[in-house]
Amino acid sequence: MATGHTDPQRRERILAAALDVIAEEGVAGVSHRKIAARAGVPLGSTTYHFDGIDDLLRQAFGRFSDRIVAVFETHLARAGDTDQAREAVTDLVHTLSEGPRRDLLLTHELYTLAARRPEYRELTQEWMARSRRLLERHFPRDTARQLDALIEGLTLHRALTGSPHDRELTRQAVARITATG
């Protein structure tokens, strides 16, 4: 069996292939065989590098959530004050909802697993906690929690509707949640 020394990118290709298969066929369509074929690796590589399909899926979804958190970080890092942070949240909603449909599909496949299985729920809870910590750099904790939910909801609504709302409506929603009393 080849080790990481002869093919150092094999493990990463398997994770990327797993996400591709999930996006195309859903979690229900995932198999070691499909992932190995998509990654261009021998079938045994999936079990050599991962302790079963659940381990592979958790790690693949972990990589996916890392990438989405990085999008949050990129947008929020630019904000120097509260007004800029509000605009960054607005941009984030539109970036995520106008982004690749693949990301929407992967997010919902993960959410479905998380609704049914505690080990995936832990993964989504960690993802939400990381997103909130980034928002808390600019907003109070409770506001960050509300913004995180708003981002999820508006992203979903914008991505799934035939005529998504415009940036001004997003801006107004962010302003309402972040208004100080």
Backbone as CSV, one residue per row, in Angstrom:
resi,resn,N_x,N_y,N_z,CA_x,CA_y,CA_z,C_x,C_y,C_z
1,MET,0.851,-1.185,0.000,0.000,0.000,0.000,0.888,1.238,0.000
2,ALA,0.570,2.186,-0.827,1.331,3.432,-0.885,1.059,4.253,0.367
3,THR,2.068,4.919,0.840,1.905,5.781,2.000,1.897,7.230,1.555
4,GLY,1.702,8.110,2.528,1.705,9.538,2.245,3.011,10.012,1.647
5,HIS,4.092,9.227,1.875,5.391,9.642,1.344,5.436,9.555,-0.183
6,THR,4.735,8.581,-0.771,4.754,8.469,-2.221,3.681,9.335,-2.885
7,ASP,2.662,9.689,-2.148,1.591,10.534,-2.676,1.082,11.425,-1.546
8,PRO,1.813,12.490,-1.255,1.461,13.321,-0.097,0.113,14.033,-0.220
9,GLN,-0.429,14.156,-1.400,-1.707,14.846,-1.584,-2.909,13.895,-1.637
10,ARG,-2.666,12.615,-1.498,-3.745,11.636,-1.645,-4.878,11.878,-0.651
11,ARG,-4.539,12.062,0.594,-5.549,12.272,1.635,-6.406,13.503,1.307
12,GLU,-5.771,14.582,0.880,-6.506,15.801,0.527,-7.407,15.587,-0.688
13,ARG,-6.924,14.829,-1.655,-7.747,14.528,-2.840,-8.970,13.715,-2.451
14,ILE,-8.795,12.804,-1.505,-9.927,11.995,-1.044,-10.967,12.887,-0.369
15,LEU,-10.517,13.796,0.490,-11.451,14.713,1.162,-12.185,15.592,0.144
16,ALA,-11.457,16.130,-0.818,-12.077,16.958,-1.851,-13.065,16.147,-2.678
17,ALA,-12.705,14.926,-2.999,-13.594,14.063,-3.775,-14.858,13.729,-2.985
18,ALA,-14.711,13.517,-1.697,-15.883,13.232,-0.858,-16.867,14.393,-0.923
19,LEU,-16.362,15.620,-0.829,-17.245,16.784,-0.913,-17.895,16.891,-2.290
20,ASP,-17.153,16.565,-3.331,-17.730,16.581,-4.685,-18.871,15.576,-4.809
21,VAL,-18.654,14.366,-4.303,-19.690,13.322,-4.384,-20.911,13.735,-3.560
22,ILE,-20.686,14.281,-2.371,-21.804,14.731,-1.538,-22.592,15.815,-2.266
23,ALA,-21.899,16.773,-2.863,-22.578,17.866,-3.565,-23.382,17.354,-4.760
24,GLU,-22.877,16.337,-5.421,-23.554,15.821,-6.613,-24.674,14.832,-6.290
25,GLU,-24.466,13.986,-5.271,-25.406,12.892,-5.023,-26.025,12.885,-3.638
26,GLY,-25.588,13.786,-2.784,-26.056,13.779,-1.405,-25.302,12.742,-0.597
27,VAL,-25.411,12.852,0.705,-24.722,11.908,1.585,-25.189,10.482,1.306
28,ALA,-26.465,10.326,0.977,-27.003,8.991,0.706,-26.306,8.308,-0.470
29,GLY,-25.729,9.093,-1.377,-25.058,8.535,-2.545,-23.576,8.273,-2.359
30,VAL,-23.066,8.551,-1.175,-21.627,8.421,-0.914,-21.246,6.963,-0.683
31,SER,-20.113,6.589,-1.258,-19.518,5.273,-0.981,-18.012,5.398,-1.124
32,HIS,-17.303,4.473,-0.493,-15.841,4.459,-0.642,-15.469,4.348,-2.120
33,ARG,-16.179,3.518,-2.829,-15.883,3.282,-4.250,-16.035,4.572,-5.074
34,LYS,-17.130,5.293,-4.873,-17.354,6.536,-5.628,-16.306,7.587,-5.281
35,ILE,-15.980,7.684,-4.007,-14.986,8.677,-3.589,-13.618,8.333,-4.161
36,ALA,-13.231,7.068,-4.073,-11.924,6.652,-4.603,-11.847,6.913,-6.104
37,ALA,-12.914,6.569,-6.826,-12.919,6.801,-8.269,-12.803,8.294,-8.575
38,ARG,-13.538,9.110,-7.844,-13.508,10.559,-8.067,-12.130,11.142,-7.760
39,ALA,-11.475,10.602,-6.715,-10.149,11.093,-6.306,-9.031,10.518,-7.167
40,GLY,-9.334,9.471,-7.944,-8.310,8.823,-8.757,-7.301,8.057,-7.919
41,VAL,-7.806,7.406,-6.873,-6.936,6.630,-5.978,-7.472,5.208,-5.872
42,PRO,-6.622,4.275,-5.453,-7.118,2.911,-5.233,-8.183,2.901,-4.135
43,LEU,-9.147,2.010,-4.253,-10.234,1.903,-3.294,-9.723,1.785,-1.857
44,GLY,-8.677,1.034,-1.632,-8.136,0.832,-0.286,-7.600,2.101,0.357
45,SER,-7.321,3.110,-0.442,-6.800,4.369,0.121,-7.806,5.052,1.036
46,THR,-9.088,4.885,0.748,-10.087,5.549,1.587,-10.127,4.941,2.981
47,THR,-9.895,3.655,3.089,-9.889,3.037,4.415,-8.510,3.086,5.059
48,TYR,-7.473,3.276,4.263,-6.127,3.435,4.816,-6.022,4.779,5.542
49,HIS,-6.565,5.819,4.938,-6.440,7.171,5.482,-7.546,7.550,6.465
50,PHE,-8.653,6.818,6.475,-9.801,7.176,7.315,-10.369,5.923,7.977
51,ASP,-10.889,6.103,9.185,-11.473,4.995,9.945,-12.938,4.805,9.591
52,GLY,-13.206,4.569,8.340,-14.572,4.342,7.896,-15.172,5.573,7.236
53,ILE,-16.367,5.385,6.705,-17.021,6.440,5.932,-17.408,7.623,6.810
54,ASP,-17.824,7.369,8.057,-18.187,8.484,8.932,-16.988,9.361,9.252
55,ASP,-15.842,8.760,9.496,-14.628,9.535,9.747,-14.291,10.387,8.518
56,LEU,-14.388,9.790,7.357,-14.114,10.520,6.117,-15.093,11.680,5.952
57,LEU,-16.388,11.426,6.175,-17.395,12.480,6.027,-17.183,13.601,7.046
58,ARG,-16.920,13.242,8.305,-16.703,14.285,9.325,-15.506,15.152,8.974
59,GLN,-14.433,14.520,8.520,-13.248,15.304,8.168,-13.490,16.157,6.915
60,ALA,-14.208,15.624,5.961,-14.520,16.401,4.752,-15.403,17.595,5.112
61,PHE,-16.439,17.360,5.915,-17.296,18.464,6.333,-16.529,19.444,7.228
62,GLY,-15.573,18.958,7.989,-14.721,19.843,8.785,-13.925,20.778,7.893
63,ARG,-13.393,20.253,6.804,-12.665,21.092,5.841,-13.595,22.121,5.203
64,PHE,-14.796,21.679,4.879,-15.759,22.590,4.288,-16.100,23.721,5.257
65,SER,-16.379,23.381,6.514,-16.724,24.426,7.484,-15.544,25.360,7.724
66,ASP,-14.322,24.836,7.689,-13.138,25.701,7.806,-13.119,26.746,6.693
67,ARG,-13.472,26.322,5.487,-13.461,27.237,4.348,-14.528,28.324,4.498
68,ILE,-15.707,27.955,4.992,-16.763,28.949,5.165,-16.395,29.922,6.297
69,VAL,-15.813,29.414,7.361,-15.371,30.298,8.446,-14.303,31.258,7.922
70,ALA,-13.454,30.794,7.032,-12.443,31.673,6.437,-13.091,32.792,5.622
71,VAL,-14.222,32.514,4.984,-14.954,33.553,4.259,-15.470,34.599,5.256
72,PHE,-16.016,34.126,6.386,-16.443,35.048,7.445,-15.267,35.920,7.863
73,GLU,-14.145,35.280,8.132,-12.981,36.011,8.626,-12.493,37.048,7.621
74,THR,-12.456,36.675,6.364,-12.013,37.601,5.322,-12.891,38.852,5.293
75,HIS,-14.188,38.655,5.348,-15.101,39.799,5.294,-15.013,40.652,6.561
76,LEU,-15.015,40.009,7.710,-15.064,40.753,8.966,-13.727,41.387,9.325
77,ALA,-12.628,40.850,8.841,-11.303,41.397,9.158,-11.115,42.797,8.592
78,ARG,-11.829,43.113,7.545,-11.700,44.424,6.899,-12.365,45.544,7.696
79,ALA,-13.264,45.181,8.601,-14.060,46.181,9.311,-13.260,46.832,10.430
80,GLY,-13.203,48.158,10.397,-12.486,48.898,11.423,-13.398,49.499,12.478
81,ASP,-14.694,49.622,12.155,-15.644,50.168,13.119,-16.987,49.456,12.925
82,THR,-17.967,49.830,13.729,-19.262,49.149,13.695,-19.968,49.312,12.353
83,ASP,-19.915,50.494,11.772,-20.561,50.688,10.463,-19.924,49.796,9.398
84,GLN,-18.616,49.709,9.412,-17.917,48.830,8.463,-18.246,47.366,8.744
85,ALA,-18.402,47.020,10.005,-18.765,45.638,10.354,-20.169,45.314,9.853
86,ARG,-21.073,46.260,9.963,-22.435,46.055,9.429,-22.378,45.814,7.916
87,GLU,-21.593,46.625,7.244,-21.461,46.464,5.789,-20.791,45.130,5.451
88,ALA,-19.833,44.718,6.274,-19.163,43.430,6.060,-20.147,42.274,6.205
89,VAL,-21.058,42.374,7.166,-22.076,41.331,7.338,-23.006,41.316,6.123
90,THR,-23.393,42.482,5.645,-24.224,42.563,4.438,-23.505,41.909,3.258
91,ASP,-22.241,42.246,3.075,-21.451,41.642,1.990,-21.361,40.127,2.157
92,LEU,-21.204,39.690,3.385,-21.087,38.255,3.663,-22.349,37.507,3.237
93,VAL,-23.498,38.044,3.585,-24.767,37.408,3.183,-24.834,37.274,1.667
94,HIS,-24.463,38.326,0.966,-24.563,38.298,-0.495,-23.469,37.429,-1.125
95,THR,-22.306,37.408,-0.535,-21.241,36.532,-1.033,-21.644,35.071,-0.887
96,LEU,-22.158,34.712,0.276,-22.532,33.316,0.510,-23.733,32.898,-0.337
97,SER,-24.730,33.766,-0.441,-25.936,33.382,-1.178,-25.747,33.406,-2.691
98,GLU,-24.786,34.200,-3.156,-24.531,34.266,-4.589,-23.367,33.371,-4.995
99,GLY,-22.805,32.680,-4.027,-21.654,31.814,-4.279,-22.066,30.517,-4.957
100,PRO,-21.144,29.590,-4.995,-21.418,28.321,-5.678,-22.596,27.561,-5.060
101,ARG,-23.466,27.068,-5.892,-24.604,26.252,-5.420,-24.091,25.047,-4.636
102,ARG,-22.909,24.589,-4.985,-22.269,23.465,-4.297,-22.183,23.722,-2.796
103,ASP,-21.825,24.955,-2.410,-21.710,25.284,-0.989,-23.051,25.175,-0.286
104,LEU,-24.110,25.631,-0.940,-25.450,25.520,-0.372,-25.829,24.055,-0.178
105,LEU,-25.556,23.241,-1.180,-25.873,21.814,-1.084,-25.089,21.147,0.040
106,LEU,-23.799,21.444,0.132,-22.975,20.855,1.193,-23.458,21.294,2.576
107,THR,-23.801,22.557,2.696,-24.296,23.059,3.978,-25.546,22.306,4.400
108,HIS,-26.457,22.121,3.491,-27.710,21.459,3.843,-27.543,19.963,4.067
109,GLU,-26.631,19.349,3.378,-26.344,17.935,3.661,-25.773,17.800,5.081
110,LEU,-24.888,18.724,5.448,-24.332,18.693,6.801,-25.420,18.956,7.831
111,TYR,-26.275,19.929,7.601,-27.347,20.234,8.546,-28.289,19.039,8.732
112,THR,-28.572,18.331,7.646,-29.440,17.158,7.752,-28.785,16.092,8.627
113,LEU,-27.504,15.851,8.413,-26.797,14.897,9.276,-26.796,15.377,10.722
114,ALA,-26.554,16.664,10.930,-26.486,17.216,12.283,-27.835,17.109,13.000
115,ALA,-28.918,17.191,12.261,-30.237,17.074,12.870,-30.489,15.661,13.391
116,ARG,-29.802,14.693,12.819,-30.031,13.296,13.177,-28.926,12.654,14.008
117,ARG,-27.707,13.184,13.897,-26.576,12.483,14.502,-25.704,13.432,15.329
118,PRO,-25.510,13.110,16.595,-24.781,14.002,17.513,-23.360,14.346,17.068
119,GLU,-22.651,13.421,16.455,-21.267,13.711,16.065,-21.194,14.793,14.980
120,TYR,-22.219,14.884,14.165,-22.268,15.948,13.161,-22.818,17.239,13.770
121,ARG,-23.696,17.090,14.757,-24.202,18.257,15.471,-23.044,18.973,16.172
122,GLU,-22.123,18.211,16.734,-20.935,18.815,17.357,-20.140,19.621,16.336
123,LEU,-20.013,19.098,15.139,-19.288,19.798,14.079,-19.983,21.115,13.720
124,THR,-21.309,21.096,13.583,-22.019,22.329,13.249,-21.994,23.316,14.412
125,GLN,-22.048,22.810,15.638,-21.983,23.702,16.797,-20.628,24.400,16.862
126,GLU,-19.570,23.677,16.565,-18.237,24.288,16.541,-18.149,25.329,15.425
127,TRP,-18.715,25.022,14.276,-18.739,25.965,13.156,-19.459,27.254,13.574
128,MET,-20.638,27.112,14.191,-21.388,28.291,14.629,-20.617,29.073,15.691
129,ALA,-19.976,28.375,16.604,-19.201,29.052,17.651,-18.054,29.854,17.038
130,ARG,-17.396,29.293,16.050,-16.299,30.009,15.386,-16.810,31.246,14.652
131,SER,-17.938,31.107,13.971,-18.533,32.245,13.262,-18.911,33.339,14.253
132,ARG,-19.516,32.939,15.358,-19.929,33.922,16.360,-18.733,34.636,16.973
133,ARG,-17.659,33.914,17.233,-16.464,34.564,17.793,-15.954,35.654,16.852
134,LEU,-16.016,35.398,15.557,-15.604,36.417,14.586,-16.548,37.617,14.628
135,LEU,-17.825,37.371,14.754,-18.800,38.454,14.846,-18.646,39.217,16.163
136,GLU,-18.274,38.514,17.222,-18.110,39.143,18.541,-16.929,40.116,18.586
137,ARG,-16.077,40.083,17.606,-15.009,41.086,17.531,-15.597,42.476,17.298
138,HIS,-16.809,42.516,16.757,-17.436,43.786,16.377,-18.749,44.070,17.092
139,PHE,-19.379,43.029,17.621,-20.711,43.179,18.211,-20.784,42.428,19.541
140,PRO,-21.692,42.844,20.426,-21.884,42.103,21.680,-22.317,40.658,21.408
141,ARG,-22.081,39.793,22.376,-22.338,38.353,22.223,-23.755,38.045,21.735
142,ASP,-24.765,38.599,22.376,-26.145,38.305,21.962,-26.431,38.803,20.548
143,THR,-25.881,39.946,20.214,-26.048,40.488,18.861,-25.351,39.581,17.847
144,ALA,-24.164,39.109,18.193,-23.433,38.203,17.297,-24.235,36.934,17.043
145,ARG,-24.870,36.416,18.088,-25.693,35.208,17.937,-26.867,35.476,16.987
146,GLN,-27.510,36.620,17.149,-28.627,36.972,16.269,-28.149,37.182,14.835
147,LEU,-27.003,37.834,14.675,-26.461,38.047,13.333,-26.114,36.729,12.655
148,ASP,-25.560,35.803,13.421,-25.210,34.503,12.854,-26.458,33.818,12.297
149,ALA,-27.547,33.860,13.055,-28.811,33.278,12.587,-29.349,34.041,11.379
150,LEU,-29.230,35.364,11.406,-29.676,36.172,10.272,-28.886,35.821,9.014
151,ILE,-27.583,35.700,9.147,-26.733,35.356,7.998,-27.188,34.031,7.395
152,GLU,-27.386,33.021,8.257,-27.849,31.717,7.763,-29.188,31.837,7.053
153,GLY,-30.141,32.504,7.707,-31.483,32.605,7.143,-31.534,33.390,5.850
154,LEU,-30.894,34.556,5.834,-30.914,35.363,4.614,-30.158,34.692,3.479
155,THR,-29.064,34.028,3.814,-28.310,33.307,2.782,-29.191,32.238,2.146
156,LEU,-29.861,31.478,2.983,-30.754,30.431,2.485,-31.882,31.023,1.645
157,HIS,-32.532,32.041,2.152,-33.644,32.642,1.415,-33.195,33.248,0.093
158,ARG,-32.075,33.947,0.111,-31.581,34.561,-1.132,-31.206,33.485,-2.151
159,ALA,-30.587,32.396,-1.680,-30.116,31.365,-2.597,-31.258,30.542,-3.199
160,LEU,-32.344,30.394,-2.467,-33.406,29.490,-2.912,-34.597,30.165,-3.574
161,THR,-34.686,31.466,-3.489,-35.830,32.145,-4.074,-35.579,32.491,-5.540
162,GLY,-36.654,32.596,-6.284,-36.522,32.951,-7.696,-36.111,34.398,-7.903
163,SER,-36.484,35.258,-6.975,-36.102,36.671,-7.086,-35.593,37.124,-5.713
164,PRO,-34.303,36.950,-5.490,-33.746,37.275,-4.175,-33.849,38.771,-3.869
165,HIS,-33.983,39.057,-2.573,-34.052,40.453,-2.157,-32.724,41.156,-2.427
166,ASP,-32.775,42.463,-2.427,-31.575,43.228,-2.764,-30.749,43.567,-1.520
167,ARG,-29.623,44.145,-1.771,-28.648,44.494,-0.738,-29.242,45.444,0.306
168,GLU,-30.101,46.341,-0.113,-30.661,47.315,0.835,-31.513,46.624,1.899
169,LEU,-32.259,45.625,1.523,-33.065,44.883,2.503,-32.149,44.167,3.501
170,THR,-31.067,43.602,3.012,-30.092,42.961,3.904,-29.504,44.002,4.853
171,ARG,-29.124,45.130,4.309,-28.546,46.220,5.112,-29.512,46.636,6.232
172,GLN,-30.791,46.761,5.891,-31.795,47.162,6.885,-31.924,46.115,7.995
173,ALA,-31.922,44.844,7.631,-32.034,43.779,8.635,-30.826,43.782,9.573
174,VAL,-29.640,43.946,9.016,-28.421,44.002,9.829,-28.480,45.217,10.749
175,ALA,-28.920,46.354,10.230,-29.008,47.577,11.035,-29.979,47.408,12.201
176,ARG,-31.104,46.767,11.961,-32.089,46.557,13.031,-31.513,45.699,14.145
177,ILE,-30.838,44.636,13.783,-30.288,43.737,14.804,-29.148,44.400,15.570
178,THR,-28.387,45.235,14.908,-27.196,45.818,15.537,-27.442,47.201,16.145
179,ALA,-28.676,47.699,16.034,-28.994,49.027,16.599,-28.825,48.975,18.114
180,THR,-28.242,50.013,18.661,-28.110,50.097,20.121,-29.277,50.877,20.674
181,GLY,-29.719,50.456,21.879,-30.901,51.069,22.489,-30.616,52.372,23.116
